[in-house]
Amino acid sequence: MRWTLDDINWDAFDRSKVDPETLAAVKAASLVEFNAPDYVSYLCNVFADSEDIQQNIRQWGREEAQHGKALAKWSRMADSAFDFDSAFDRFREIQGIDTEAIESVRGSRAGEMIARCVVESGTSSFYTAIKDATAEPVLKQIATYLAADEFAHYRLFYDSYKRYEGELPSTWQRMRIAVSRINEADDDELSGAFYCANYPENSGVAYDRKTFAAAYEKRALSVYKRSHINRMIAMVAKAGGLKPHGRLSNMISVFAWHFISFKQRRLHKTAL
């Protein structure tokens, strides 16, 4: 472990600097991060022939679960009504992971590692964006730790991918996997986490994937600046077989920033 919960200066917490919109996104993130053990089971099945990769996956899972604990503790400090345990139980009912699968849903072990690289690109950029956006000292420290961890996880998965890259010889195949994983951001994981974290069971509000996916996006995208998008696209491009700062990657980055800016403006006008 690069850090523990004891390394966080919890006494520096300043309630007056908590942004409610960021808090809503952080609550959701705490559920997603803490759910890592199910992914560990799945990934260890996929890489059953590699003990060293399994060891790395288990360590990754421990660090991800620690992320969830840190975010949950901060969320409870910011909102004493937040019932993490209840929210997490409900979240697991919505977001199911096939822990019995023995083959990658990506079609290959190389594809699985590319998909993990995409996820770590997004989370590292997200926590960097939170670190830069928040004025609350404890959240800034937590986000700093998490962003560094997620970047280390990206490198871990990328190095593991290199062992299996012969399974995906073409850049087109790699980019297809990367883009398909990005598109999965609309599945039940983030929308379900936002719903369960912010709407208690007795709230009387029914779950709807589209509604709560947009609600999560509204809060999460609000912290992004162009530098964060550029960093994320460079990491995804590398995983997809492109030069991180090559001409095509730069063009994708420009398009991505305009698209994110458009979504930020559109979602800002909604009452979600």
N, C-alpha and C positions, 0 to 999 in steps of 0.2 A: 504494500500500500504506500502510495506517495504521500498520503496524509490521512488523518483520522478525524472523527468528529471533535475530538479534544483539541485539535489544532485551530478550530474555528473560535474566534473571539465573540462568543454569544452575548457577552455583556455590552458589546458595542451597539446592540440592536436599537434602532431609532424608529419607533412606530410612526412618527410624524412624516417620515420619508418613504413610507410604503405606498406604492402606487396600486390602487385596487385592480386595475386592468392587468398589470404584470402579475399581481398575486394570483389572479384567476388562472393565468397560464402556468405559473409555477406549481400550483396545486395539481394541475393535470400532469405536468411533467414528473412530479413525485410518484404518481401511480405507474406511469410508463417505465420509469427507471427501476422501480422496485420489483417490477414484473420480470426482470432479467432471468431468474432461475429457470423459467419455462423455456426460454431461448437457449440456455445452456444445455438443457436436456436434449433439445432438438439438434443443436449444432454438434454436440458430442456424438450423437447417433450418426450424423452425416459424415463425421471425420473419425469414425470408430477405428480406422486403421492407423491413426497417427496419435501416439500418446503425447508427444510434445505439443501438438496443436490443441489437444484436449486440455492439457494443463493450462495453456494460455487462455483458452475459452473459459475455464473455471475461474481463473483469476480475473478475467474481464467481467464475469458475472458478479463476483464479489464486489468489484469496484462500482459496477452499475447499481447494485443494491444499496451500497453506501451512498451513492448519489441520491437515491430515493429517500433514504433516511434523513439526509441533510436537508433536502428540500422540504420534506414533510415537517421536520422540526421547526424550520423557519416559518413555514406556512401556519403552523399552530401558534407560533409567537405572534404572527401578524393577525391571525383570526382564531380566537380561542374556540370558536364553534366548529372548526374544521375537524371532522371525525375521520381521520385517515384510514383506520382499520375497516370501518364500515364501507367507506368509499372504495377501498381496494377490493374488498370482497365482491361488491357489485360490479366493479370493472372487470374482474376475471370472468364473470358470467357473460359479459358482452364480448370481451376480447379473448377468444380461445386460440390456443396454439397446439398443434398436433405434436405432442412430445413423443409419440410412438413412431413417427416417420423415420425411415432409415435412409431415404434418399432426399437430396435437396429439391425443394420446389422450384429452384432456378434451372434445374436440368443438369447441373454439373457442380462439382465442388469449387471450380474456378468462379462460376457464376454466383455461387453463394457468397464467396469472399468479396466479389465486386459489390454485391448488394449490401453487405455489411459496411464496406467502405463508404457507400453513398449515405447510409444512415449516420455513420460517424462524422461525415462531412457536414451534414445538416445539424447535428447536435453540437459539434464544436463551434460552428458559426453562430448557432442560436445562443449558446451560453456566453460567447464573446460579445454578442449584441446586447444581452442582458447586462453584462458587466459594464459595458460602456454607457448603457442607458440609465441604470438605476443610481439613485443617490443614497440608498439605504446601505450602510457599511457592511452589515453581515451578509446580505445577499450578494454584494459586490465581491466579497471574499469567496463565498461559496461558488459563484459563477466563474471566478478566476480558476479555482481548483478544477471545476468540472470541464471547462473549456480545454485545459491542458490535458486532462485525462482522456477526453474524447479524441484529441489530436493524436495522443499516444496510441489509442485504440485503432485509429485509422491506419497508422503505420504498421501496427501489429497485423491487422487483417490484410493490408497490402502486401506485406512480406510473405504472409501465408499464401496469398493468391499466386505469387510468383512460382511457388512450388507446383501449381496445377495449371499454369497459364497455357500449356499445350492443349488443354481441353477447349479453349476458346482462342483459336489462332488469329481470328480477324478482329479488327477494330470495330467493324459493324456489329459483330456479335456482342462484344463487350459493351458498346454504347447502348445496344438494345436492352441488355440487362439493367444497365444504370438508369435508363429512362423509365423502364417498367417499374423499378423500385421507387423512383420519385413519384410516379403516378399513384402508388399505393398509399400515399399520404392521405388520400381520401377514404381509406378504409375505416373500420370501426376503432382502431387503436387510439388515435388522437381525439376523435369526436367522442368516443365512449369515455375516455379519460376526463375530458373537459366536463361532460355531463355528470359523471359520478362524483367528481371532485367539487363541483359547484352547485349541484342540485341534490340535496339529501333525499332519501327515500320517501320522506313524508312531505316533499315539496309540492306534490300534485302535478308535476311537470313530466310529461311522457318523453321518452327518448326518441329522437329522430336524427339519423346519421347526418343528413345534409345540413340541418339547422345547426347542430352542434359542431360540425366540422367548420362551418363558416364562423361560428362564435369563437372557436379556438384560433382560427387563422387571423381574425380581427385583432386579437391580443398579441399573438406571437409575431405577426408581421410588423406590428407597430414599432418594434424595437430595432428593426433592421435599417442599416444605412448601406450605401453603395459598397463601401469597403468590405462589409460582411458578405454581401452577395458575391463580390469578386473572389474572395477567399474560398467560399463554398464551391463556386463553379470551377476554380482551378483544381481543387481537390477531386471533385467528381470527374473532371476531364482526364486527370491523370489515371484514375481508376478505370476510365473508359478507353484508355489507350491513346489519348490525345496529348499533345504538349500542353502542360498546364497554362502557359502564357503564350501559346502560339496564336496565330491569326484566327483560326476557327474558334478556339477557346475564348478569345477576347470578344469575338462577335457574339458568341453565345452569352457571354457575361453581360454585354450591353443589352441584348434582347431581354435577358432575365431581369435585369434591373428595371427596365421600362415596364415589364409585365408585373413585377412586384409593386412598383409605384402605382400602377393602375389599380391593382387589387387593394392596396392600402387606402387609396382615395375612395374606392367603391364601398369597401367594408366600413370605412369611417362613417359613412352616411346611414348605415343600418342601425337598428335598435337592438341588435342581438346581445 
